Amino acid sequence: MSFPSFDRSSIRFRPLEERKNKVLIPRDLVFPDAEGRALPTEAAGTLREAADRIRAARSAGRPVMCAFGAHAIKNGLGPVLIALMTRGWLTHLATNGAGIIHDWEIAFQGKTSEDVRANVARGEFGIWEETGRFINLGLLVGAYEGRGYGQSIGALIANEGLSIPGVEELRLSAEKLLREDTERAAAAADLLGVLKLAGIGAGFLSMPHPFKQWSVQGAAFGLDIPFTGHPSVGHDIIYTHPWNSGAAVGRTGTRDFLIFASSVSRLDGGVYLSVGSAVMSPMIFEKALSMAQNVALQRGEPIRNHYILVVDIAKAPWDWARDGEPPADNPAYYMRSSKTFARMGGTMRSLTADNRDFFLALLHELG
């Protein structure tokens, strides 16, 4: 039995410039020399320990990974995250689909974050032409070029546009690649379909991003540092747009997960920071670590000496290290960010802080 699906072509999109935004650049940016609120004594001690582990990891050439929720971008922390990258402290950044979108909107228009309650009532939440058009097209081109999710949008921002192949080139490429690289052949066919739908011709499609210096993924692209995007289908506003391709999302998102897993595979002696991500970060980390551990054990070199710091504005309701696993009838059992990381071996710490205070304090501590 087949079921009806929603026809996105019937949606009436509005220009992004007409949207009222709650986050404005540069008003809401947090700069590296800003003074954050002092962390409580216990949290400050944990932060110093984490900074020591980060220094040791970088001295030994081990990775320092940072996964964060979208609010790190919405809270204006782009300049701080960029400073942590440019000073050599972070070797891999990861966020969810919303983090990718907010960072792109900041680069494109210098503002982001709409009023969800008001716009849902008007049937306008997420119904914005440029966000849906350019991010989806960026993913389609990125999938064809062999990029991951975050790198595809990072390239769009850094290059201020996309190189669009011709329709005939794509058609011939798809036919040829069917014998050599079926995944890229399928990506060529997906891109070809949207280009025909949109009436876009070959050549460089210019898309100015006048605020790109504040883009974290644009900076990561320029620095050649992995910035991986980890989307979930239907979670983000780009899925409202008819140019959205589940295949392109799947290809680029899977590529990024494998890049993420590759970084995790080198994490022995390294550091993993999980900041304000209750679901995405723990979910991808546990699968990536299990994959990496499987291969490491085959070599007789298990991943053991890794350091995990979980940062959230909400205090963890249960001390897994001290009290063990809570019973299944306790709500703490279902707090994924505590539950998952407590099971991941190595050394795990929790720190309660606003992400603005944490990232500023970390940058100042590391110097």
Secondary structure, DSSP 8 states (H G I E B T S, - for coil): -------GGG---B-GGGS--SEETTTT---TT-------HHHHHHHHHHHHHHHHHHHTT--EEEEE-THHHHTT-HHHHHHHHHTT--SEEEEEHHHHHHHHHHHHHSEE---HHHHHHTT-TT-BHHHHHHHHHHHHHHHHHT--HHHHHHHHHHHTEEEE--HHHHHHHHHHHTTT-HHHHHHHHHHHHHHHHHT--SEEEE---TTGGG-HHHHHHHHT--EEEE--TTSSGGGGSTT--HHHHHHHHHHHHHHHHHHHTT-TT-EEEEES-SSHHHHHHHHHHHHHHHHHHHTT------EEEEEESS--SS-HHHH-S--TTSGGGG-HHHHHHHTS-SEEEEEE--HHHHHHHHHHHH-
